[in-house]
Amino acid sequence: MSASGEWENAEPGVRRKIFAPGASLMMMEVRFEAGAEGYEHSHPHEQLTYCLKGSFEFRIDGKKIVLRQGETLYIPSGTLHGVTALEEGALLDSFTPLREDLLRRRE
């Protein structure tokens, strides 16, 4: 996998670029059109999300949290979460351990 990754479609209005992972840590940039959603899901990985641009409403275990440019959010392992872009924007997501489910899709 290249260090810069390649853009791929995730959900409608959502594109992501997965960067070359380390041994147990990975990162991806996710770009959203205004109103686009990252569907609710959970995974056994810890996640840190940094808002590069725009603003987002996260739903984490039933709580709503608004994240704006320059802010970060921690999503614990196994937590049900989803997101809606309140405007066009981008997030930088980091995961540990590796999201093998995402990496396998790229092989």
C-alpha positions in Angstrom: 0.0 0.0 0.0 1.4 3.4 -0.9 2.1 6.0 1.8 -0.4 8.4 0.3 -3.3 6.0 -0.2 -6.0 6.2 -2.9 -9.4 7.8 -2.6 -12.4 5.4 -2.5 -16.1 5.7 -2.0 -17.4 4.8 1.5 -21.1 5.9 1.8 -23.0 8.2 -0.4 -21.2 11.6 -0.3 -18.3 10.2 1.7 -14.8 9.4 0.3 -11.9 8.0 2.3 -8.1 7.6 1.8 -6.4 5.0 3.9 -2.8 5.7 4.6 -0.1 3.0 4.9 -0.4 1.5 8.4 2.1 0.9 11.1 2.4 -2.3 13.1 -0.7 -1.6 15.2 -1.8 1.9 14.3 -3.5 3.3 11.1 -4.9 6.5 9.9 -7.3 7.6 7.1 -8.7 10.9 5.9 -12.5 11.0 5.3 -14.2 13.8 3.2 -17.9 14.5 3.4 -20.3 16.4 1.3 -22.8 18.6 3.4 -25.4 16.3 4.9 -23.6 13.1 4.1 -23.6 10.4 6.8 -21.2 7.9 8.1 -23.6 5.1 9.1 -23.9 3.9 12.7 -21.5 1.0 13.4 -19.2 -0.4 16.0 -15.8 -2.1 15.9 -13.3 -3.4 18.5 -10.8 -0.7 17.7 -10.1 2.5 19.6 -10.6 5.6 17.4 -9.4 9.2 17.6 -11.0 11.6 15.2 -9.6 15.0 14.3 -11.8 17.6 12.4 -9.7 19.0 9.6 -12.5 21.1 8.1 -16.2 21.8 8.7 -18.4 20.6 11.5 -20.0 17.2 12.3 -22.7 15.8 14.5 -21.5 12.5 16.0 -23.9 10.0 17.6 -22.0 8.0 20.2 -24.0 5.5 22.3 -27.1 7.6 21.9 -25.4 10.9 22.8 -25.0 13.7 20.2 -21.7 15.6 20.1 -20.8 18.4 17.6 -17.2 18.4 16.5 -15.7 21.5 14.7 -12.5 22.3 12.9 -9.5 21.8 15.1 -11.3 19.6 17.7 -10.8 15.9 18.5 -13.0 13.1 19.7 -12.2 9.8 21.3 -14.5 6.8 20.4 -13.9 3.8 22.7 -13.7 0.2 21.5 -17.1 -1.4 20.8 -19.0 1.8 21.0 -21.9 2.3 18.6 -21.3 5.5 16.6 -22.2 7.4 13.4 -21.7 10.9 12.1 -23.5 13.5 9.9 -21.7 16.3 8.2 -23.3 19.6 9.1 -21.4 21.2 6.2 -18.8 20.1 3.7 -15.8 18.8 5.7 -13.0 16.4 6.4 -11.9 14.2 9.3 -8.7 12.5 10.1 -9.3 9.1 11.8 -6.8 7.0 13.7 -7.4 3.5 14.8 -5.6 0.9 17.0 -5.2 -2.0 16.5 -5.3 -2.1 12.7 -8.7 -2.1 11.0 -8.0 -5.3 9.1 -11.6 -5.1 7.7 -10.7 -1.9 5.9 -7.2 -3.0 4.8 -8.5 -6.2 3.3 -10.9 -4.3 1.0 -7.9 -2.5 -0.5 -5.9 -5.7 -1.4 
